[in-house]
Amino acid sequence: MQSRFIDKQIDYNGEQLRSHWAYENFDLLGDSIVSFRGQCGVQLEEMVDLVDRKNNERIYSEDMLHFILEFFHLDLEKAICQQRLLIAILKDELLLRYPEAQIIRRGDDLFDGEKKLTVSIATLSPVSALIHLGININSQNTPVKTAGLDDYNIQPRELARSIMEKFCQEMEGISEARCKVRGVK
């Protein structure tokens, strides 16, 4: 699995959650995880989460650390498991850097008390599974009560690199675990 942190700012609007985005923009062909920093503003027509869309819930952050993952399989349940593994790695990394935080995972999101830290979705395209994860860097002007990396004095770029490295190691370990066993009767 390939990974890359993009140094230039990219504002996420939902259009990036599509097949071959990493290849078209960064020459990453195949399974990949890309991270970048930028605003988050997803309009209703770009929303993948039908519940959020039906409830007219706004997704907005002035500054987020984003991850876009693409896997060339078409199993949504597997993609959701990969999404939740990514969230679990993020939680571990946050608590490693700021152990006094009370961060908990609820489904595919992280919270510190009532403050939401993340937005995340997994979906399918005709050729691949896609995941977006965004974690607030600051919590100003968000439509719900939030916390961000600035609240914990955590540097986004270093965190992104660590998360990508650990996620890629997990994917490699899962592949190895699948290959090393023999079938049973």
Secondary structure, DSSP 8 states (H G I E B T S, - for coil): -EEEE--S---B-STTSSTTHHHHHH---SSEEEEEEEEEEE-GGG---HHHHHTT--EEEEEEEEEEEEES---HHHHHHHHHHHHHHHHHHHHHH-TT--EEEETTEEEETTEE-EEEEEEE-SS-EEEEEEEES--TT-SS-B--GGGGT--HHHHHHHHHHHHHHHHHHHHHHHHS-----
